[in-house]
Amino acid sequence: MPNQALLIMDMQNGIVARFAEGSEELLSVIASVQGAARAAKMPIIYVRVAFRDGAPEANPKNQSFSVLAGSSTMSESADSTQVHARLAPIEGEVTVTKRRVSAFAGSDLDVVLRSLNVDSLVLCGIATSGVVLSTTRQAADLDFKITILSDACADADPEVHRVLMEKVFPRQASVVTTAQWIEQLD
């Protein structure tokens, strides 16, 4: 069995709140995945997006992040950037702070994964068209084996979610449900 790590991505207060409809169900699904990973003694890495005070990482040319440059809502200490309480890390679990969309961009995720000798990633989180897509592409380029938990990801556009899960991701990853993945762990 490959040395896997579970990445719980962008499940932070501010992002979960934007997905109010369906967020309780998503949190429950991811909590079950988290429990299965803990029972299997699999490393869990929480990925969040946040900026230093003043957001020096938010380049004015970056359409996505430039609007955050003058805001304190995405600072490293803001409540909106903290992992949602339902999924709170426990002692020994790592939280990685990224500065862009991909979990690898501006973070030390690659260093952490290499230190843990991880060669296989299990991905879940918000948004399918954001962090999941960007992380999948970069992880594939870095030669990780990738599993995406289809029902443990969400997107504001259900059709985009469907197309990514059914047509795009299978080219670089195994796309399974949480039940299928948990069954494989047993």
ChimeraX attribute file (.defattr): number of C-alpha atoms within 10 A of each C-alpha:
attribute: neighborCount
match mode: 1-to-1
recipient: residues
	/A:1	5
	/A:2	10
	/A:3	14
	/A:4	22
	/A:5	22
	/A:6	21
	/A:7	25
	/A:8	28
	/A:9	25
	/A:10	29
	/A:11	30
	/A:12	25
	/A:13	17
	/A:14	18
	/A:15	21
	/A:16	23
	/A:17	13
	/A:18	10
	/A:19	16
	/A:20	9
	/A:21	11
	/A:22	10
	/A:23	17
	/A:24	13
	/A:25	12
	/A:26	21
	/A:27	20
	/A:28	14
	/A:29	19
	/A:30	23
	/A:31	17
	/A:32	17
	/A:33	22
	/A:34	21
	/A:35	14
	/A:36	18
	/A:37	19
	/A:38	15
	/A:39	11
	/A:40	12
	/A:41	10
	/A:42	15
	/A:43	20
	/A:44	21
	/A:45	20
	/A:46	24
	/A:47	26
	/A:48	26
	/A:49	27
	/A:50	25
	/A:51	25
	/A:52	14
	/A:53	17
	/A:54	14
	/A:55	20
	/A:56	12
	/A:57	18
	/A:58	20
	/A:59	14
	/A:60	13
	/A:61	8
	/A:62	11
	/A:63	10
	/A:64	12
	/A:65	18
	/A:66	16
	/A:67	12
	/A:68	19
	/A:69	19
	/A:70	13
	/A:71	13
	/A:72	17
	/A:73	17
	/A:74	23
	/A:75	20
	/A:76	18
	/A:77	14
	/A:78	15
	/A:79	14
	/A:80	20
	/A:81	22
	/A:82	23
	/A:83	23
	/A:84	19
	/A:85	11
	/A:86	12
	/A:87	18
	/A:88	16
	/A:89	16
	/A:90	9
	/A:91	6
	/A:92	9
	/A:93	13
	/A:94	16
	/A:95	20
	/A:96	19
	/A:97	22
	/A:98	20
	/A:99	19
	/A:100	22
	/A:101	21
	/A:102	22
	/A:103	30
	/A:104	21
	/A:105	17
	/A:106	15
	/A:107	18
	/A:108	14
	/A:109	21
	/A:110	15
	/A:111	11
	/A:112	14
	/A:113	18
	/A:114	10
	/A:115	9
	/A:116	13
	/A:117	13
	/A:118	17
	/A:119	17
	/A:120	19
	/A:121	22
	/A:122	22
	/A:123	24
	/A:124	28
	/A:125	29
	/A:126	23
	/A:127	23
	/A:128	25
	/A:129	18
	/A:130	17
	/A:131	25
	/A:132	27
	/A:133	21
	/A:134	18
	/A:135	21
	/A:136	24
	/A:137	16
	/A:138	15
	/A:139	22
	/A:140	15
	/A:141	10
	/A:142	11
	/A:143	11
	/A:144	17
	/A:145	19
	/A:146	24
	/A:147	23
	/A:148	29
	/A:149	23
	/A:150	21
	/A:151	18
	/A:152	24
	/A:153	25
	/A:154	24
	/A:155	17
	/A:156	14
	/A:157	11
	/A:158	11
	/A:159	10
	/A:160	14
	/A:161	19
	/A:162	15
	/A:163	12
	/A:164	18
	/A:165	23
	/A:166	13
	/A:167	9
	/A:168	13
	/A:169	19
	/A:170	15
	/A:171	11
	/A:172	18
	/A:173	21
	/A:174	15
	/A:175	22
	/A:176	17
	/A:177	14
	/A:178	20
	/A:179	13
	/A:180	11
	/A:181	17
	/A:182	16
	/A:183	10
	/A:184	8
	/A:185	11
	/A:186	8
